[in-house]
Amino acid sequence: MIPGSSKAVEYRLPKAVDLYNEGMANKILFSGGVIWRENNLSEAQLLRLKAME
């Protein structure tokens, strides 16, 4: 699970994606409901998009 925060993309997401790619997790759960003004996406939506890059 990756809780949303203003720094989650930078600090939490890379480790979660690494663990997923190594087979240590079969899913990644994103949370966070704050919508950022720059892109009109919630924290969870932004994390999901960045994880798929």
Secondary structure as a PSIPRED ss2 file (coil, helix, strand):
# PSIPRED VFORMAT (PSIPRED V4.0)

   1 M C   1.000  0.000  0.000
   2 I E   0.000  0.000  1.000
   3 P C   1.000  0.000  0.000
   4 G C   1.000  0.000  0.000
   5 S C   1.000  0.000  0.000
   6 S C   1.000  0.000  0.000
   7 K C   1.000  0.000  0.000
   8 A H   0.000  1.000  0.000
   9 V H   0.000  1.000  0.000
  10 E H   0.000  1.000  0.000
  11 Y H   0.000  1.000  0.000
  12 R C   1.000  0.000  0.000
  13 L H   0.000  1.000  0.000
  14 P H   0.000  1.000  0.000
  15 K H   0.000  1.000  0.000
  16 A H   0.000  1.000  0.000
  17 V H   0.000  1.000  0.000
  18 D H   0.000  1.000  0.000
  19 L H   0.000  1.000  0.000
  20 Y H   0.000  1.000  0.000
  21 N H   0.000  1.000  0.000
  22 E C   1.000  0.000  0.000
  23 G C   1.000  0.000  0.000
  24 M C   1.000  0.000  0.000
  25 A C   1.000  0.000  0.000
  26 N C   1.000  0.000  0.000
  27 K C   1.000  0.000  0.000
  28 I C   1.000  0.000  0.000
  29 L C   1.000  0.000  0.000
  30 F E   0.000  0.000  1.000
  31 S C   1.000  0.000  0.000
  32 G C   1.000  0.000  0.000
  33 G C   1.000  0.000  0.000
  34 V C   1.000  0.000  0.000
  35 I E   0.000  0.000  1.000
  36 W C   1.000  0.000  0.000
  37 R C   1.000  0.000  0.000
  38 E C   1.000  0.000  0.000
  39 N C   1.000  0.000  0.000
  40 N C   1.000  0.000  0.000
  41 L C   1.000  0.000  0.000
  42 S E   0.000  0.000  1.000
  43 E H   0.000  1.000  0.000
  44 A H   0.000  1.000  0.000
  45 Q H   0.000  1.000  0.000
  46 L H   0.000  1.000  0.000
  47 L H   0.000  1.000  0.000
  48 R H   0.000  1.000  0.000
  49 L H   0.000  1.000  0.000
  50 K H   0.000  1.000  0.000
  51 A H   0.000  1.000  0.000
  52 M C   1.000  0.000  0.000
  53 E C   1.000  0.000  0.000
